[in-house]
Amino acid sequence: MKKLLTLILMLLPMVAVLTGCNDKDEPVDYSSKLVGTWVAERSTTNENLNMTVSIESIWAFKNTGNCTWTIYSKLNGKVIESRENSYKYSYNGNELSLTANGQTSKLSAVLKGNTLTIITNEGTTLTHYKR
């Protein structure tokens, strides 16, 4: 009886460890790492015409799984056009999924510290900085 009890006590921790393991890797959701406001700006100056054209891109990710993307077109620092889009989002560490009106788009996205680089399906790269 003592040997049986010893054997059970030795096997019990092993059973506990093995039942806690899972063969399938669960997908990791990194969406919470995006929460906050991310800003990028690109501009081009034409010295001959004395004008600067710029685009400002602002992503605002909320912890609710919703985000907005606002784009400002500027001429000499003045906003001449703006556009805002709202999405549901998820981020798995290298892909940003955006859903609006039942349509889902997937973009490559790399997050390193306070830098978020988004690459569109057309190959345009825009690096955003956390505000």
Backbone as a chain_set.jsonl record, in Angstrom:
{"seq": "MKKLLTLILMLLPMVAVLTGCNDKDEPVDYSSKLVGTWVAERSTTNENLNMTVSIESIWAFKNTGNCTWTIYSKLNGKVIESRENSYKYSYNGNELSLTANGQTSKLSAVLKGNTLTIITNEGTTLTHYKR", "coords": {"N": [[0.815, -1.193, 0.0], [1.957, 1.223, 0.761], [3.862, 1.534, -1.262], [2.187, 1.883, -3.485], [0.885, 4.278, -2.833], [3.107, 5.983, -2.827], [3.836, 5.791, -5.538], [1.549, 6.915, -6.76], [1.698, 9.519, -5.742], [4.045, 10.332, -6.984], [3.333, 10.284, -9.67], [1.244, 12.097, -9.852], [2.099, 14.949, -10.034], [3.181, 14.836, -12.63], [0.977, 14.219, -14.225], [-0.52, 16.527, -13.843], [1.116, 18.435, -15.09], [1.183, 17.493, -17.766], [-1.513, 17.644, -18.536], [-1.83, 20.343, -18.694], [-0.598, 21.13, -20.984], [-0.811, 21.978, -24.446], [-1.241, 20.897, -27.732], [-1.768, 22.538, -29.867], [-0.834, 25.733, -30.943], [-2.047, 28.635, -29.612], [-3.373, 31.482, -31.264], [-1.731, 34.583, -30.91], [-2.781, 37.661, -29.687], [-1.873, 40.821, -30.386], [-3.044, 43.249, -30.269], [-3.475, 45.076, -28.149], [-1.049, 46.337, -27.864], [-1.036, 48.274, -29.777], [-2.681, 50.295, -28.921], [-3.423, 53.67, -28.673], [-2.27, 56.798, -30.107], [-0.951, 57.255, -33.317], [1.267, 58.871, -35.476], [2.138, 60.079, -38.707], [3.954, 61.909, -41.16], [4.406, 63.155, -44.39], [6.126, 65.177, -46.699], [6.535, 67.345, -49.535], [8.492, 69.739, -51.125], [8.321, 72.385, -53.42], [10.542, 74.412, -54.629], [10.602, 76.318, -56.723], [7.911, 77.026, -57.104], [7.363, 77.851, -54.619], [5.983, 76.283, -52.648], [4.691, 73.877, -50.351], [3.634, 70.625, -50.161], [1.887, 68.369, -48.188], [1.117, 65.298, -46.491], [-0.626, 64.113, -43.763], [-0.93, 61.421, -41.634], [-2.944, 59.834, -39.326], [-3.391, 57.415, -36.972], [-5.669, 56.18, -34.644], [-5.897, 54.012, -32.191], [-8.072, 52.181, -30.197], [-8.708, 50.547, -27.024], [-10.941, 49.045, -27.28], [-11.045, 47.653, -29.583], [-11.635, 49.108, -31.754], [-10.789, 51.546, -34.259], [-9.627, 54.651, -35.718], [-8.715, 56.162, -38.777], [-7.26, 58.966, -39.846], [-6.707, 61.251, -42.421], [-4.9, 63.987, -43.498], [-4.625, 66.362, -46.002], [-2.34, 68.78, -46.916], [-1.494, 72.112, -47.857], [1.14, 74.198, -47.961], [1.148, 74.035, -45.166], [-1.507, 74.428, -44.458], [-4.602, 72.841, -43.97], [-6.193, 71.34, -46.632], [-7.838, 69.331, -47.327], [-9.546, 66.676, -45.688], [-9.974, 63.377, -44.388], [-11.711, 60.769, -42.776], [-11.72, 57.486, -41.574], [-13.369, 54.728, -40.08], [-12.76, 51.711, -38.263], [-12.949, 48.244, -37.245], [-10.428, 46.494, -35.582], [-7.627, 44.172, -35.572], [-4.521, 42.844, -34.479], [-1.794, 40.818, -35.119], [0.902, 40.782, -34.669], [2.358, 40.978, -36.999], [0.576, 41.54, -38.931], [-2.026, 43.693, -39.739], [-5.391, 43.722, -39.38], [-8.201, 45.16, -40.765], [-11.557, 46.019, -40.507], [-14.439, 47.163, -42.096], [-17.734, 47.987, -42.836], [-18.346, 45.294, -43.397], [-16.262, 44.444, -44.975], [-12.967, 43.223, -45.057], [-9.641, 44.24, -44.765], [-6.194, 43.495, -45.062], [-3.114, 44.469, -43.828], [0.443, 44.717, -43.926], [2.221, 45.174, -40.959], [4.555, 46.521, -38.768], [5.632, 46.68, -35.534], [7.769, 48.368, -33.487], [8.871, 49.291, -30.553], [8.274, 52.652, -30.167], [7.532, 52.984, -32.776], [5.579, 52.451, -35.606], [5.305, 50.775, -38.493], [3.583, 50.729, -41.439], [2.668, 48.86, -44.217], [1.184, 49.078, -47.25], [-0.995, 47.152, -49.437], [-0.284, 47.871, -51.954], [2.335, 48.423, -51.701], [3.24, 50.758, -50.557], [5.008, 52.366, -48.026], [4.698, 53.594, -44.776], [5.88, 55.178, -41.994], [4.901, 55.475, -38.704], [4.823, 57.381, -35.677], [4.524, 57.076, -32.178], [2.358, 59.133, -30.428]], "CA": [[0.0, 0.0, 0.0], [2.857, 2.368, 0.842], [4.457, 1.687, -2.594], [1.138, 2.396, -4.354], [0.726, 5.675, -2.47], [4.305, 6.67, -3.321], [3.734, 5.829, -6.999], [0.509, 7.895, -7.079], [2.232, 10.851, -5.435], [5.061, 10.65, -7.991], [2.682, 10.483, -10.962], [0.31, 13.204, -9.789], [2.63, 16.164, -10.656], [3.372, 14.615, -14.053], [-0.357, 14.317, -14.824], [-0.888, 17.945, -13.816], [1.905, 19.122, -16.113], [0.778, 17.048, -19.089], [-2.851, 18.126, -18.873], [-1.737, 21.773, -18.943], [0.024, 21.364, -22.283], [-1.713, 21.949, -25.585], [-0.482, 20.699, -28.96], [-2.015, 23.63, -30.794], [-0.459, 27.055, -30.477], [-3.134, 29.591, -29.7], [-2.898, 32.722, -31.869], [-1.48, 35.647, -29.937], [-3.357, 38.931, -30.093], [-1.008, 41.923, -29.972], [-3.798, 44.484, -30.495], [-3.335, 46.034, -27.047], [0.205, 47.074, -28.037], [-1.278, 49.385, -30.7], [-3.56, 51.302, -28.323], [-2.835, 54.998, -28.617], [-2.3, 57.586, -31.337], [0.265, 57.11, -34.117], [1.26, 59.955, -36.456], [3.183, 60.125, -39.739], [3.775, 63.015, -42.098], [5.32, 63.224, -45.539], [5.93, 66.43, -47.42], [7.37, 67.643, -50.693], [8.565, 71.185, -51.352], [8.708, 72.855, -54.744], [11.182, 75.725, -54.413], [10.23, 77.237, -57.812], [6.55, 77.51, -56.877], [7.3, 78.268, -53.22], [4.884, 75.594, -51.983], [4.945, 72.584, -49.716], [2.464, 69.751, -50.109], [2.145, 67.31, -47.217], [0.05, 64.38, -46.079], [-0.49, 63.679, -42.378], [-1.699, 60.206, -41.385], [-3.086, 59.628, -37.88], [-4.141, 56.235, -36.533], [-6.036, 56.207, -33.226], [-6.348, 52.673, -31.814], [-8.678, 52.135, -28.861], [-8.666, 49.212, -26.425], [-12.222, 48.398, -27.575], [-10.948, 46.96, -30.869], [-12.011, 50.067, -32.801], [-9.772, 52.556, -34.554], [-9.907, 55.592, -36.795], [-7.565, 56.595, -39.578], [-7.546, 60.3, -40.367], [-5.682, 61.713, -43.366], [-4.987, 65.41, -43.807], [-3.823, 66.875, -47.12], [-2.013, 70.16, -46.573], [-0.75, 72.941, -48.793], [1.833, 75.221, -47.17], [0.784, 73.894, -43.766], [-2.949, 74.579, -44.237], [-5.385, 71.67, -44.375], [-7.078, 71.603, -47.77], [-8.776, 68.213, -47.388], [-9.356, 65.664, -44.648], [-10.824, 62.192, -44.541], [-11.6, 59.894, -41.614], [-12.329, 56.167, -41.728], [-13.455, 53.973, -38.829], [-12.606, 50.271, -38.471], [-12.656, 47.289, -36.179], [-9.094, 46.039, -35.924], [-6.876, 43.195, -34.78], [-3.106, 42.854, -34.858], [-1.199, 39.564, -34.644], [2.352, 40.898, -34.556], [2.924, 41.393, -38.287], [-0.514, 41.827, -39.855], [-3.092, 44.518, -39.205], [-6.658, 43.446, -40.057], [-9.141, 46.263, -40.612], [-12.871, 45.654, -41.034], [-15.439, 48.223, -42.169], [-18.848, 47.652, -43.729], [-18.286, 43.886, -43.773], [-15.07, 44.206, -45.799], [-11.734, 43.17, -44.269], [-8.365, 44.461, -45.455], [-5.044, 43.107, -44.251], [-1.906, 45.222, -44.155], [1.639, 44.376, -43.157], [2.478, 46.199, -39.945], [5.654, 46.153, -37.881], [5.669, 47.525, -34.349], [9.034, 48.319, -32.747], [8.908, 50.397, -29.592], [7.348, 53.742, -30.477], [7.465, 53.109, -34.228], [4.664, 51.537, -36.28], [5.465, 50.878, -39.94], [2.482, 50.078, -42.152], [2.946, 48.668, -45.64], [-0.077, 48.793, -47.926], [-0.941, 46.088, -50.439], [0.367, 48.438, -53.144], [3.758, 48.535, -51.409], [3.571, 52.041, -49.942], [5.433, 52.231, -46.628], [4.591, 54.825, -44.011], [6.281, 54.948, -40.61], [4.186, 56.312, -37.733], [5.449, 57.487, -34.368], [3.514, 57.175, -31.126], [2.209, 60.487, -29.887]], "C": [[0.861, 1.259, 0.0], [3.503, 2.628, -0.527], [3.445, 2.281, -3.567], [0.923, 3.887, -4.091], [1.906, 6.509, -2.968], [4.246, 6.827, -4.829], [2.7, 6.862, -7.427], [1.018, 9.304, -6.84], [3.292, 11.282, -6.44], [4.411, 10.961, -9.339], [1.763, 11.697, -10.987], [0.877, 14.505, -10.382], [2.802, 16.023, -12.166], [2.042, 14.742, -14.792], [-0.78, 15.781, -14.894], [-0.151, 18.719, -14.893], [1.418, 18.751, -17.501], [-0.614, 17.535, -19.47], [-2.852, 19.628, -19.131], [-1.139, 22.103, -20.295], [-1.02, 21.244, -23.378], [-0.867, 21.805, -26.834], [-0.615, 21.879, -29.91], [-1.569, 24.941, -30.171], [-1.655, 27.983, -30.67], [-2.597, 30.859, -30.36], [-2.766, 33.802, -30.801], [-2.042, 36.941, -30.503], [-2.503, 40.058, -29.512], [-1.726, 43.266, -30.074], [-3.593, 45.516, -29.396], [-2.05, 46.852, -27.169], [0.037, 48.28, -28.964], [-2.057, 50.529, -30.07], [-2.81, 52.618, -28.156], [-2.946, 55.676, -29.973], [-0.937, 57.526, -32.014], [0.195, 58.112, -35.263], [2.428, 59.821, -37.427], [2.904, 61.323, -40.637], [4.85, 62.933, -43.176], [5.056, 64.534, -46.25], [6.945, 66.557, -48.556], [7.327, 69.146, -50.914], [9.015, 71.452, -52.773], [9.223, 74.276, -54.565], [10.747, 76.741, -55.473], [8.849, 77.84, -57.596], [6.333, 77.987, -55.445], [6.098, 77.637, -52.51], [5.341, 74.254, -51.432], [3.625, 71.826, -49.639], [2.798, 68.632, -49.137], [0.882, 66.507, -46.936], [0.349, 63.995, -44.636], [-1.451, 62.507, -42.157], [-1.733, 59.97, -39.881], [-3.968, 58.4, -37.643], [-4.416, 56.389, -35.046], [-6.661, 54.852, -32.89], [-6.873, 52.71, -30.385], [-8.634, 50.702, -28.329], [-9.973, 48.443, -26.616], [-12.172, 47.574, -28.856], [-11.389, 47.833, -32.029], [-10.859, 51.036, -33.029], [-10.295, 53.505, -35.623], [-8.597, 55.913, -37.493], [-7.959, 57.917, -40.213], [-6.374, 60.732, -41.241], [-5.948, 63.181, -43.659], [-4.073, 65.705, -44.993], [-3.606, 68.355, -46.846], [-1.257, 70.833, -47.706], [-0.187, 74.106, -48.0], [1.36, 75.233, -45.715], [-0.696, 74.033, -43.462], [-3.674, 73.347, -44.764], [-6.312, 72.063, -45.513], [-8.1, 70.475, -47.957], [-8.488, 67.269, -46.233], [-10.367, 64.545, -44.871], [-10.616, 61.321, -43.318], [-12.367, 58.608, -41.885], [-12.302, 55.457, -40.379], [-13.441, 52.479, -39.13], [-12.697, 49.526, -37.145], [-11.299, 46.73, -36.563], [-8.623, 44.891, -35.043], [-5.463, 43.189, -35.339], [-2.453, 41.618, -34.269], [0.321, 39.608, -34.55], [3.023, 41.269, -35.86], [1.849, 41.713, -39.313], [-1.611, 42.589, -39.13], [-4.342, 44.239, -40.03], [-7.632, 44.561, -39.723], [-10.463, 45.871, -41.256], [-13.803, 46.856, -40.952], [-16.489, 47.797, -43.184], [-18.778, 46.222, -44.247], [-17.101, 43.505, -44.635], [-13.829, 44.234, -44.914], [-10.531, 43.362, -45.177], [-7.253, 44.063, -44.513], [-3.815, 43.838, -44.766], [-0.743, 44.669, -43.355], [1.901, 45.517, -42.194], [3.551, 45.689, -38.992], [5.71, 47.174, -36.751], [6.983, 47.297, -33.623], [9.092, 49.535, -31.841], [7.852, 51.427, -29.909], [7.215, 53.99, -31.966], [6.541, 52.03, -34.799], [4.8, 51.774, -37.779], [4.366, 50.063, -40.604], [2.828, 50.044, -43.63], [1.638, 48.271, -46.311], [0.117, 47.655, -48.929], [-0.287, 46.561, -51.732], [1.857, 48.638, -52.926], [4.18, 49.862, -50.813], [3.882, 51.82, -48.464], [5.322, 53.594, -45.946], [4.876, 54.503, -42.551], [5.617, 55.981, -39.708], [4.926, 56.278, -36.408], [4.369, 57.703, -33.329], [3.514, 58.572, -30.545], [1.903, 60.412, -28.419]], "O": [[0.542, 2.24, -0.672], [3.678, 3.78, -0.922], [3.815, 3.11, -4.4], [0.794, 4.67, -5.032], [1.718, 7.616, -3.472], [4.574, 7.893, -5.349], [2.945, 7.617, -8.368], [0.788, 10.192, -7.661], [3.428, 12.473, -6.721], [4.899, 11.82, -10.072], [1.531, 12.267, -12.053], [0.183, 15.131, -11.183], [2.591, 16.986, -12.904], [1.994, 15.317, -15.88], [-1.337, 16.22, -15.9], [-0.743, 19.578, -15.547], [1.254, 19.635, -18.343], [-0.858, 17.815, -20.644], [-3.795, 20.139, -19.736], [-1.172, 23.261, -20.712], [-1.992, 20.499, -23.249], [0.127, 22.515, -26.989], [0.307, 22.186, -30.667], [-1.884, 25.231, -29.017], [-2.2, 28.09, -31.769], [-1.481, 31.279, -30.056], [-3.6, 33.909, -29.902], [-1.805, 37.274, -31.664], [-2.423, 40.225, -28.295], [-1.087, 44.314, -29.977], [-3.542, 46.713, -29.68], [-1.974, 47.954, -26.626], [0.857, 49.198, -28.949], [-2.093, 51.626, -30.626], [-1.723, 52.672, -27.581], [-3.632, 55.189, -30.871], [0.097, 57.719, -31.375], [-0.822, 58.196, -35.951], [3.549, 59.496, -37.036], [1.75, 61.7, -40.845], [6.023, 62.679, -42.905], [3.908, 64.956, -46.391], [8.029, 65.973, -48.538], [6.257, 69.754, -50.895], [9.958, 70.836, -53.272], [8.451, 75.216, -54.376], [10.542, 77.911, -55.149], [8.632, 79.021, -57.869], [5.254, 78.467, -55.1], [5.306, 78.324, -51.865], [6.237, 73.6, -51.965], [2.631, 72.331, -49.116], [3.857, 68.013, -49.236], [-0.243, 66.972, -47.118], [1.47, 63.592, -44.324], [-2.64, 62.603, -42.46], [-0.688, 59.911, -39.232], [-5.126, 58.354, -38.057], [-3.509, 56.691, -34.271], [-7.804, 54.577, -33.256], [-6.205, 53.207, -29.478], [-8.533, 49.752, -29.106], [-10.093, 47.307, -26.157], [-13.132, 46.877, -29.188], [-11.506, 47.359, -33.159], [-10.065, 51.312, -32.13], [-11.259, 53.212, -36.331], [-7.527, 55.931, -36.885], [-8.885, 57.975, -41.022], [-5.211, 60.6, -40.86], [-7.059, 63.572, -44.017], [-2.897, 65.344, -44.988], [-4.553, 69.095, -46.579], [-0.48, 70.198, -48.42], [-0.934, 74.905, -47.435], [1.194, 76.292, -45.11], [-1.115, 73.786, -42.332], [-3.396, 72.871, -45.865], [-7.111, 72.991, -45.389], [-9.099, 70.642, -48.657], [-7.335, 67.082, -45.843], [-11.438, 64.735, -45.447], [-9.486, 61.146, -42.862], [-13.503, 58.629, -42.359], [-11.333, 55.569, -39.628], [-14.026, 52.028, -40.114], [-12.54, 50.108, -36.071], [-11.035, 46.511, -37.745], [-9.13, 44.665, -33.945], [-5.238, 43.489, -36.512], [-2.54, 41.383, -33.064], [0.957, 38.57, -34.369], [4.128, 41.811, -35.857], [2.159, 42.112, -40.436], [-2.066, 42.191, -38.057], [-4.361, 44.486, -41.236], [-7.863, 44.873, -38.555], [-10.496, 45.443, -42.41], [-13.947, 47.485, -39.903], [-16.159, 47.306, -44.264], [-19.111, 45.962, -45.403], [-16.956, 42.336, -44.992], [-13.653, 45.154, -44.114], [-10.418, 42.725, -46.225], [-7.352, 44.267, -43.303], [-3.514, 43.832, -45.959], [-0.925, 44.204, -42.23], [1.815, 46.687, -42.566], [3.467, 44.574, -38.478], [5.821, 48.377, -36.987], [7.282, 46.182, -33.195], [9.327, 50.656, -32.291], [6.661, 51.116, -29.92], [6.83, 55.083, -32.381], [6.703, 50.845, -34.509], [4.453, 52.845, -38.278], [4.233, 48.863, -40.365], [3.224, 51.049, -44.219], [1.052, 47.243, -45.974], [1.242, 47.253, -49.227], [0.207, 45.75, -52.515], [2.576, 48.988, -53.863], [5.37, 50.077, -50.582], [3.12, 51.173, -47.746], [5.788, 54.607, -46.467], [4.206, 53.667, -41.945], [5.747, 57.188, -39.912], [5.568, 55.287, -36.059], [3.407, 58.432, -33.569], [4.566, 59.119, -30.212], [1.74, 61.445, -27.769]]}, "num_chains": 1, "name": "protein.A"}
